[in-house]
Amino acid sequence: MKKYKKSTWLCGALFIYITAMAIYLVPRNHTIGEMEKYVTIAVSYVIVLLLWLVLRKKEKLAEKRRREMEEWKKDSEHSNN
């Protein structure tokens, strides 16, 4: 089974949640203005996008460190022989 990256499944779940809440709650909410509703939804999507970018960068740095550690182990094994 393929393991999905945290940046993919977490941001995907948040995106679906925000969309579902917007579809369900925006038409029913009459206490705030139309502009405020759509600005709130847009800001929510921007936050999810920023979270996705940060998590992707974190995953790439972790992968880079893992590769460097593997190379370091290989080099240290060769130098010991």
N, C-alpha and C positions, 0 to 999 in steps of 0.2 A: 504494500500500500504506500502510495506517495505521501510524503510528509509535506504539508503546506507550510509556507513561511508565515511567521506571526504577522508580518506586515500585510499579508494578503488576507488572511481569514479575519483578523481583528478589524481592519478597516472595511472589509466587505460587510461584516456583520453590522458595524456602526452605520454604514451607508444605507443598508436595508432598513435598519431601525429608524433612522432619521426620515427616510422616504415614507415609511409606513406611518409614522407619527404625523408627518406633514399632511399626508392624504387624509388621515382620520381626523386630526384636530383643527387644521386650518379652516375648513368650511364651517365648523361648529363654533369657533371662537369669535364672538362679536364684541368683546370688551376692548380689544386693541385694534389699531388701524391696519389697513391692508399693507401699507408700506412696511410697518414694523414686523408683520408676519413674514413677509418675504425676505427682509433683511436678516431676521433671525435664522431662517432656513439657510440662506446663503452663507452666513457666518458659520453655521454648523458644518456645512460642506467644506468650507475652507479649513476649519479645524481638523476634519478628517483627512484632508489632503496633506496638511502639514504633518500630522501624525504619521501618515504613510511615508512621507519623505524622510522623516527622522528615523523611523524604524528600518527603512531600506538602507540608510547610511550606516546604522548600527550593525545590521546584518552583514553588510559588505566589509566593515572593519573587523568584525569577528571572523569572517572567512579569511581575510588577509592575515590576521594574527595566527589562525590555525595553519595556514600554508607556510608561514614563516617558521612556526614551531616545528613542523614536519621537516622543512629544509634544514633547520638547525640540528635536529636529531640525526638526520642523515649525515650531515657534515661531521658531527661529533663522533658518529660511529666509524666513519671512514678515517678520521684522524687517529682514532684509538687502534686501528688495525695496522 
